[in-house]
């Protein structure tokens, strides 16, 4: 059953990478990068459950917070407020 989840995550990564490469505007690419961050966080949590190593979940939380702050920074930059 967990291999089905890995397959879904791989498909989501491929689709987000296509949007990142082909995105017509810069905000589209930023949203695709944020989506990849979210998918990577989900992958880390899934790996933590699969290997029964809960350090992956802690790393996923830190990665999610850094991704959120990064997207906020880029959004403020594009808005002209930085």
Secondary structure as a PSIPRED ss2 file (coil, helix, strand):
# PSIPRED VFORMAT (PSIPRED V4.0)

   1 X C   1.000  0.000  0.000
   2 X H   0.000  1.000  0.000
   3 X H   0.000  1.000  0.000
   4 X H   0.000  1.000  0.000
   5 X H   0.000  1.000  0.000
   6 X H   0.000  1.000  0.000
   7 X H   0.000  1.000  0.000
   8 X H   0.000  1.000  0.000
   9 X H   0.000  1.000  0.000
  10 X H   0.000  1.000  0.000
  11 X H   0.000  1.000  0.000
  12 X H   0.000  1.000  0.000
  13 X H   0.000  1.000  0.000
  14 X H   0.000  1.000  0.000
  15 X H   0.000  1.000  0.000
  16 X H   0.000  1.000  0.000
  17 X H   0.000  1.000  0.000
  18 X H   0.000  1.000  0.000
  19 X H   0.000  1.000  0.000
  20 X H   0.000  1.000  0.000
  21 X H   0.000  1.000  0.000
  22 X H   0.000  1.000  0.000
  23 X C   1.000  0.000  0.000
  24 X C   1.000  0.000  0.000
  25 X C   1.000  0.000  0.000
  26 X H   0.000  1.000  0.000
  27 X H   0.000  1.000  0.000
  28 X H   0.000  1.000  0.000
  29 X H   0.000  1.000  0.000
  30 X H   0.000  1.000  0.000
  31 X H   0.000  1.000  0.000
  32 X H   0.000  1.000  0.000
  33 X H   0.000  1.000  0.000
  34 X H   0.000  1.000  0.000
  35 X H   0.000  1.000  0.000
  36 X H   0.000  1.000  0.000
  37 X H   0.000  1.000  0.000
  38 X H   0.000  1.000  0.000
  39 X H   0.000  1.000  0.000
  40 X H   0.000  1.000  0.000
  41 X H   0.000  1.000  0.000
  42 X H   0.000  1.000  0.000
  43 X H   0.000  1.000  0.000
  44 X H   0.000  1.000  0.000
  45 X H   0.000  1.000  0.000
  46 X H   0.000  1.000  0.000
  47 X H   0.000  1.000  0.000
  48 X H   0.000  1.000  0.000
  49 X H   0.000  1.000  0.000
  50 X H   0.000  1.000  0.000
  51 X H   0.000  1.000  0.000
  52 X C   1.000  0.000  0.000
  53 X C   1.000  0.000  0.000
  54 X C   1.000  0.000  0.000
  55 X H   0.000  1.000  0.000
  56 X H   0.000  1.000  0.000
  57 X H   0.000  1.000  0.000
  58 X H   0.000  1.000  0.000
  59 X H   0.000  1.000  0.000
  60 X H   0.000  1.000  0.000
  61 X H   0.000  1.000  0.000
  62 X H   0.000  1.000  0.000
  63 X H   0.000  1.000  0.000
  64 X H   0.000  1.000  0.000
  65 X H   0.000  1.000  0.000
  66 X H   0.000  1.000  0.000
  67 X H   0.000  1.000  0.000
  68 X H   0.000  1.000  0.000
  69 X H   0.000  1.000  0.000
  70 X H   0.000  1.000  0.000
  71 X H   0.000  1.000  0.000
  72 X H   0.000  1.000  0.000
  73 X H   0.000  1.000  0.000
  74 X H   0.000  1.000  0.000
  75 X H   0.000  1.000  0.000
  76 X H   0.000  1.000  0.000
  77 X H   0.000  1.000  0.000
  78 X H   0.000  1.000  0.000
  79 X H   0.000  1.000  0.000
  80 X C   1.000  0.000  0.000
  81 X C   1.000  0.000  0.000
  82 X C   1.000  0.000  0.000
